[in-house]
């Protein structure tokens, strides 16, 4: 595949994201898609929703129109690649539609989980290449791994969408790392899909970086979570050249920050005897602001933490067991530093 089609896919995703997001800023109020301040919401004035609609369309359109170029990466596997691409595209459209319904009529947590479960089961049945097996040839266990990972990742990014530029920015950083992993390991098809995804996020962030001119809403955060699940599930980490089982921790490291935020929020809510699915201001970003950071400083700090942790994942391919242990200790040390700083900051207030 030449550089021209790659540039065309990346450029079209960025361009469409910019144009469609700009249009949604103007159309959202006419469609009743406006996020009004109040309660736990930090923004001070009504802000258009609908950025998620722009992202989903900007992601799906280039992949469908230019899919012939993508299949040229491995023409002998065109059928498999076609199956994966349509699973990702249609899954993105479905998840975006579920999120849009939530933005409009506020679906219950159980309804959203049910929709995600149905999508996970549909993808598992229709697209074997996106199944997670963990070396166990048992269909039921594989379905459990696949659907559970979808629920975890999708909702992690949904929860992470609690501050301007946060969910999209973290996803963009992890997409860059996944692109590097794809290129390093010769998995160019998913690397190109991740590149299109990165272009969409970059275009949206032009309008969403604090102070945001538009929000993605659940249509965007659920879409982001689904694509991140598809990419991490679709990549092959273990092979004849990479036989160490530690490489299976790569997706956990790549998504370390969203997973940390999700786990910490759940633990805080359980500790304070509050409903797990009821939104509040106990997220990592909110806790950083509580320590005295501005919104921008908190978002940029989380970007740096994400970059530090996710970059470690790429090195797992190159390290022996000793090096891998050092890498895991380093990652845990980053979270330990965060914990100490948060705890000290709370005592000083």
C-alpha positions as CSV (number, residue, x, y, z in Angstrom):
1,X,0.0,0.0,0.0
2,X,1.5,3.4,-1.0
3,X,1.6,6.5,1.1
4,X,-1.0,8.2,-0.9
5,X,-4.0,6.1,0.1
6,X,-2.8,6.2,3.8
7,X,-2.6,10.0,3.5
8,X,-6.1,10.1,1.9
9,X,-7.6,8.0,4.7
10,X,-6.0,10.1,7.4
11,X,-6.7,13.4,5.7
12,X,-10.4,12.6,4.9
13,X,-11.0,11.5,8.5
14,X,-9.5,14.7,9.9
15,X,-11.2,16.9,7.3
16,X,-14.6,15.3,7.8
17,X,-14.3,15.5,11.6
18,X,-13.5,19.3,11.4
19,X,-16.3,20.1,9.0
20,X,-19.0,17.9,10.6
21,X,-18.1,19.0,14.1
22,X,-18.3,22.7,13.0
23,X,-21.7,22.0,11.4
24,X,-23.0,20.2,14.6
25,X,-22.1,23.3,16.7
26,X,-24.6,25.2,14.6
27,X,-27.2,22.4,14.1
28,X,-27.2,20.9,17.6
29,X,-29.3,23.7,19.2
30,X,-31.9,23.3,16.4
31,X,-32.1,19.6,17.1
32,X,-32.5,20.1,20.9
33,X,-29.0,18.7,21.6
34,X,-27.8,21.2,24.2
35,X,-26.1,20.4,27.5
36,X,-27.5,22.9,30.1
37,X,-25.4,23.7,33.2
38,X,-26.5,22.5,36.6
39,X,-25.9,19.8,39.3
40,X,-22.5,18.1,39.0
41,X,-21.8,19.8,35.6
42,X,-18.9,22.2,35.6
43,X,-19.6,24.2,32.4
44,X,-21.1,27.6,33.0
45,X,-23.2,28.1,29.8
46,X,-25.4,25.9,27.5
47,X,-23.1,23.9,25.2
48,X,-24.0,22.1,22.0
49,X,-24.0,18.3,22.1
50,X,-23.7,16.2,19.0
51,X,-20.0,16.0,18.6
52,X,-20.3,12.2,18.8
53,X,-22.5,12.2,15.7
54,X,-19.8,14.1,13.8
55,X,-17.1,11.7,15.0
56,X,-19.1,8.5,14.1
57,X,-19.8,9.7,10.5
58,X,-16.3,11.0,10.0
59,X,-14.9,7.6,11.1
60,X,-17.3,5.4,9.1
61,X,-17.4,7.2,5.8
62,X,-13.7,7.1,4.8
63,X,-13.4,3.5,5.9
64,X,-16.3,2.4,3.8
65,X,-15.5,4.5,0.7
66,X,-11.7,3.7,0.8
67,X,-12.0,0.1,2.0
68,X,-10.6,-1.2,-1.3
69,X,-7.2,0.5,-0.5
70,X,-7.3,-1.0,3.0
71,X,-7.9,-4.5,1.7
72,X,-4.9,-4.1,-0.7
73,X,-2.8,-4.4,2.4
74,X,-3.4,-8.2,2.5
75,X,-5.4,-9.2,-0.6
76,X,-5.2,-12.8,0.3
77,X,-7.1,-12.0,3.5
78,X,-9.6,-9.6,2.0
79,X,-12.6,-11.5,3.1
80,X,-11.5,-11.5,6.7
81,X,-10.5,-7.8,6.6
82,X,-13.9,-7.0,5.1
83,X,-15.7,-8.9,8.0
84,X,-13.6,-7.0,10.6
85,X,-14.1,-3.6,8.9
86,X,-17.9,-3.9,8.7
87,X,-18.1,-5.2,12.3
88,X,-16.2,-2.1,13.5
89,X,-18.2,0.3,11.2
90,X,-21.6,-1.1,12.0
91,X,-20.8,-1.5,15.7
92,X,-19.7,2.2,15.8
93,X,-22.9,3.3,14.2
94,X,-25.0,1.2,16.6
95,X,-23.1,2.4,19.6
96,X,-23.3,6.0,18.5
97,X,-27.1,5.6,18.0
98,X,-27.4,4.2,21.6
99,X,-25.4,7.1,22.9
100,X,-27.6,9.6,20.9
101,X,-30.7,8.1,22.5
102,X,-29.2,8.5,25.9
103,X,-28.3,12.2,25.1
104,X,-31.9,12.8,24.0
105,X,-34.0,10.8,26.6
106,X,-31.5,9.6,29.3
107,X,-31.5,5.8,29.1
108,X,-31.1,3.9,32.3
109,X,-27.7,2.3,33.0
110,X,-29.2,-1.1,32.6
111,X,-30.6,-0.2,29.2
112,X,-27.2,1.0,28.0
113,X,-25.5,-2.1,29.4
114,X,-28.1,-4.3,27.7
115,X,-27.4,-2.6,24.3
116,X,-23.7,-3.1,24.8
117,X,-24.2,-6.7,25.7
118,X,-26.3,-7.3,22.6
119,X,-23.7,-5.6,20.4
120,X,-20.9,-7.6,22.0
121,X,-22.7,-10.9,21.4
122,X,-23.5,-9.9,17.8
123,X,-19.9,-9.0,17.1
124,X,-18.7,-12.2,18.8
125,X,-21.0,-14.4,16.6
126,X,-20.4,-12.5,13.3
127,X,-16.7,-11.7,13.5
128,X,-14.3,-14.4,14.8
129,X,-11.3,-12.1,14.2
130,X,-12.4,-9.9,17.1
131,X,-12.9,-12.7,19.6
132,X,-10.7,-12.9,22.7
133,X,-9.7,-16.5,23.5
134,X,-6.7,-16.2,25.9
135,X,-5.5,-19.6,24.5
136,X,-8.6,-21.4,25.8
137,X,-10.6,-23.2,23.0
138,X,-13.9,-22.8,24.7
139,X,-16.6,-20.8,22.9
140,X,-18.5,-19.9,26.1
141,X,-15.3,-18.6,27.9
142,X,-14.3,-16.8,24.7
143,X,-17.7,-15.0,24.6
144,X,-17.4,-14.1,28.3
145,X,-13.9,-12.6,27.7
146,X,-14.9,-10.7,24.6
147,X,-18.1,-9.2,25.9
148,X,-16.7,-8.4,29.3
149,X,-13.7,-6.6,27.8
150,X,-16.2,-4.6,25.6
151,X,-18.3,-3.6,28.6
152,X,-15.2,-2.6,30.6
153,X,-13.5,-0.6,27.9
154,X,-16.7,1.1,26.5
155,X,-17.8,2.2,29.9
156,X,-14.3,3.3,31.0
157,X,-14.3,5.9,28.2
158,X,-17.9,6.8,28.9
159,X,-17.0,7.5,32.5
160,X,-13.8,9.3,31.3
161,X,-15.9,11.9,29.4
162,X,-16.2,14.2,32.4
163,X,-14.1,17.2,31.4
164,X,-13.4,19.1,28.2
165,X,-11.0,17.3,25.9
166,X,-10.4,14.4,28.2
167,X,-11.9,11.3,26.7
168,X,-11.0,12.2,23.1
169,X,-7.5,13.3,24.1
170,X,-6.7,10.1,26.1
171,X,-8.1,8.0,23.2
172,X,-5.9,9.9,20.7
173,X,-2.8,9.2,22.7
174,X,-3.7,5.5,23.0
175,X,-4.5,5.4,19.3
176,X,-1.0,6.6,18.5
177,X,0.5,3.8,20.6
178,X,-1.7,1.2,18.9
179,X,-0.7,2.5,15.5
180,X,3.0,2.1,16.5
181,X,2.3,-1.4,17.7
182,X,0.5,-2.3,14.5
183,X,3.4,-1.0,12.4
184,X,6.0,-2.7,14.6
185,X,4.2,-6.1,14.3
186,X,3.1,-5.8,10.6
187,X,-0.6,-5.6,11.5
188,X,-1.2,-2.7,9.0
189,X,-4.9,-3.1,8.5
190,X,-5.8,-2.3,12.1
191,X,-3.1,0.3,12.2
192,X,-4.9,2.1,9.3
193,X,-8.2,1.8,11.1
194,X,-6.6,3.3,14.2
195,X,-5.1,6.1,12.0
196,X,-8.6,7.0,10.7
197,X,-9.8,7.0,14.3
198,X,-6.9,9.2,15.4
199,X,-7.8,11.7,12.6
200,X,-11.4,11.9,13.8
201,X,-10.3,12.5,17.4
202,X,-7.8,15.2,16.3
203,X,-10.5,17.1,14.3
204,X,-12.9,16.9,17.1
205,X,-10.4,18.1,19.7
206,X,-9.9,21.4,17.8
207,X,-13.4,22.3,19.1
208,X,-13.5,20.2,22.3
209,X,-10.2,21.1,24.0
210,X,-11.0,23.3,27.0
211,X,-12.9,25.6,26.9
212,X,-15.0,23.3,24.7
213,X,-17.3,24.7,22.0
214,X,-19.1,21.4,21.7
215,X,-19.5,18.2,23.7
216,X,-19.4,14.7,22.3
217,X,-22.2,13.4,24.6
218,X,-22.7,9.7,25.1
219,X,-22.9,9.2,21.3
220,X,-19.2,10.1,21.2
221,X,-17.9,8.5,24.4
222,X,-19.6,5.2,23.7
223,X,-18.4,5.3,20.1
224,X,-14.8,5.9,21.4
225,X,-15.0,3.1,23.9
226,X,-16.3,0.7,21.3
227,X,-13.5,1.5,18.8
228,X,-10.9,1.2,21.5
229,X,-12.3,-2.2,22.4
230,X,-12.3,-3.3,18.8
231,X,-8.7,-2.2,18.3
232,X,-7.3,-3.8,21.4
233,X,-9.3,-7.0,20.8
234,X,-8.4,-7.2,17.2
235,X,-4.6,-6.9,17.5
236,X,-2.6,-10.1,17.9
237,X,-0.1,-9.7,20.7
238,X,1.2,-13.3,21.0
239,X,2.9,-15.0,18.0
240,X,5.8,-17.3,17.2
241,X,8.2,-14.3,17.4
242,X,6.6,-12.9,20.6
243,X,6.0,-16.0,22.7
244,X,6.2,-14.4,26.2
245,X,2.7,-14.4,27.8
246,X,3.5,-10.9,29.3
247,X,2.6,-9.3,25.9
248,X,-1.0,-10.1,26.7
249,X,-0.9,-7.2,29.2
250,X,-0.3,-4.8,26.4
251,X,-3.9,-3.7,26.1
252,X,-4.2,-3.3,29.9
253,X,-1.2,-1.0,29.9
254,X,-2.4,0.9,26.8
255,X,-5.7,1.6,28.6
256,X,-4.2,1.9,32.0
257,X,-5.4,5.4,32.7
258,X,-9.1,4.9,31.8
259,X,-9.1,1.6,33.7
260,X,-7.5,3.4,36.7
261,X,-10.1,6.1,36.6
262,X,-13.0,3.6,36.4
263,X,-11.7,1.4,39.3
264,X,-10.9,4.4,41.5
265,X,-14.3,6.0,41.0
266,X,-16.1,2.7,41.7
267,X,-14.1,2.2,44.9
268,X,-14.8,5.8,46.1
269,X,-18.6,5.4,45.4
270,X,-18.7,2.0,47.2
271,X,-16.7,3.5,50.2
272,X,-19.1,6.4,50.4
273,X,-22.2,4.1,49.9
274,X,-23.3,5.8,46.8
275,X,-24.8,4.2,43.6
276,X,-22.0,3.0,41.3
277,X,-23.8,4.3,38.1
278,X,-24.8,7.7,39.4
279,X,-22.5,10.4,38.1
280,X,-20.6,12.6,40.5
281,X,-17.3,14.6,40.7
282,X,-15.1,11.9,42.1
283,X,-13.2,11.2,38.9
284,X,-9.4,11.5,38.7
285,X,-9.8,14.7,36.7
286,X,-12.1,16.2,39.3
287,X,-9.7,15.2,42.1
288,X,-6.9,17.0,40.3
289,X,-9.0,20.1,40.1
290,X,-9.7,19.7,43.8
291,X,-6.0,19.8,44.5
292,X,-5.9,23.3,42.9
293,X,-5.3,22.6,39.2
294,X,-7.2,24.4,36.4
295,X,-9.3,22.3,34.0
296,X,-6.6,22.6,31.4
297,X,-3.8,21.7,33.8
298,X,-5.8,18.6,35.0
299,X,-6.5,17.5,31.4
300,X,-2.8,18.0,30.3
301,X,-1.6,16.1,33.5
302,X,-3.8,13.1,32.6
303,X,-2.5,13.3,29.0
304,X,1.0,13.0,30.4
305,X,0.1,10.1,32.7
306,X,-1.6,8.3,29.8
307,X,1.4,8.8,27.5
308,X,3.8,7.6,30.2
309,X,1.8,4.4,30.9
310,X,0.7,3.5,27.4
311,X,4.2,4.0,25.9
312,X,5.4,1.3,28.2
313,X,3.2,-1.2,26.5
314,X,5.1,-0.8,23.2
315,X,8.3,-1.9,25.0
316,X,6.9,-5.2,26.2
317,X,7.7,-6.7,22.8
318,X,11.4,-5.9,23.2
319,X,12.0,-6.7,26.9
320,X,13.0,-9.9,28.5
321,X,11.4,-11.1,31.8
322,X,13.6,-8.8,34.0
323,X,12.9,-5.8,31.8
324,X,9.1,-6.5,31.8
325,X,9.1,-6.8,35.7
326,X,10.9,-3.4,35.8
327,X,8.3,-1.9,33.4
328,X,5.4,-3.2,35.5
329,X,7.1,-1.8,38.7
330,X,7.5,1.5,36.9
331,X,3.9,1.6,35.9
332,X,2.7,0.8,39.4
333,X,5.0,3.5,40.8
334,X,3.3,6.1,38.6
335,X,0.0,5.2,40.1
336,X,1.5,5.1,43.6
337,X,2.9,8.7,43.1
338,X,-0.6,9.8,42.0
339,X,-2.1,8.2,45.1
340,X,0.4,9.9,47.5
341,X,-0.1,13.3,45.9
342,X,-3.8,13.0,46.1
343,X,-3.7,11.8,49.7
344,X,-1.3,14.6,50.7
345,X,-3.4,17.2,48.9
346,X,-6.6,16.1,50.7
347,X,-4.8,16.4,54.1
348,X,-3.5,19.9,53.3
349,X,-7.0,21.3,52.5
